[in-house]
Amino acid sequence: MSHGDIIKSILADALGMHLDLFQRINVGPASVSIVRYGASRPSVYATNTDAGDLSWLSNGIHAGDAPVGGGAGQKAP
């Protein structure tokens, strides 16, 4: 939980936006944004979600970086 402008500035950084533009990002109250800082770059997994079910995070996000061209996610072991 944090002030909206702090979350906006973190998202702007993760998205590669100049900090002067962070006010273009909308962050709703009681929403969840998920950023993973990988070895070479951050990946934004969700912004402004209020779906409630974040159980998919319990397995962790283990990719080094986001796959080029997207991807179908992690395969179950």
N, C-alpha and C positions, 0 to 999 in steps of 0.2 A: 504494500500500500504506500502510495506516495502522492505528491502533488502532480497534477497533470502535466505541467511544464517540464518537470524532471523526466517523466516518462517520454514525452514528446522529443526531448533532446537526445535521449538514449536511442530512440527509434530512428531519429534523423541520422545519427552517427552510424548506426547499423545499416541503414539504407544508403549510405554514402552521400547524403544530402549536406549541403552547406548549412551550418548552424543558423544562419540568417533566415532560413526557410522553414525552421521547425514548427512555426505556428500554422503551417499548412496542414499539419497532421491533426486529426481529430482523435481525442482519447476520451471515451465516455466514462462516466462515474461507475465504479464497481466492475469495470471490465478488466480483462486479462490480456496482456501482451507478452509474447514469449520470444526472446532473442537468445540464441546460442552463439557464444564466441568460440569459433573453431581455431585450428592451428594457424590458418592463413587469413581468414575473414569471418565476419559475423554472418549468421543466417537468421532471418526473421521468419519464425514459424507461425505466429499468430499475432493479430492486432485486434483490439477491441472486442474480443470474444466474450460472450456471457453465457455460453452453452452449458457450463457447469461441469460437464464430464471431462476431466483432464486425466483420466486413468491411463491414457496412452503415453503420458509422460513417465509413468512408473517404470517402464522398461528402459527409459533413458533414450537419448538421441545420440547415437554413437558414430554417425558419419563424420569424417574429418572436415568435409565441406559439403555444401549442397551439391548434388549431382548436376552436371551440365545438362541442360535440356529438361530438367525436372527428374522425376523418378517416381516409382510406385511405393517407396518407403522401404523399411527393413523387412526381411523375411524372418519368420519365426524360426527359432533353433530347432 
